[in-house]
Amino acid sequence: MIRTIEHRIVQHPDIGLTYEAACLSCRWVAQPSPDGGAVDVECLKHAGRSNHRGFRRTATSFAHVVRDGE
């Protein structure tokens, strides 16, 4: 007999998103933060100092696998 158990993947309940950004013109990177607005402000400050206008922004979450019914 084979029994299957359904699983799903969700964002880890105890760990929020982490926001990051990097300049596309140089090697500058923002300090990772759980506050996306703070990362955006750091990008704006860098743009003001350097006139660099392009940034790669990422939001990272941590996955957690749970069995259905948990």
Summary of the structure (lengths in Angstrom):
residues: 70
radius of gyration: 18.5
end to end distance: 23.6
largest distance: 66.7
contacts: 152
relative contact order: 0.34
helix: 21%
strand: 34%
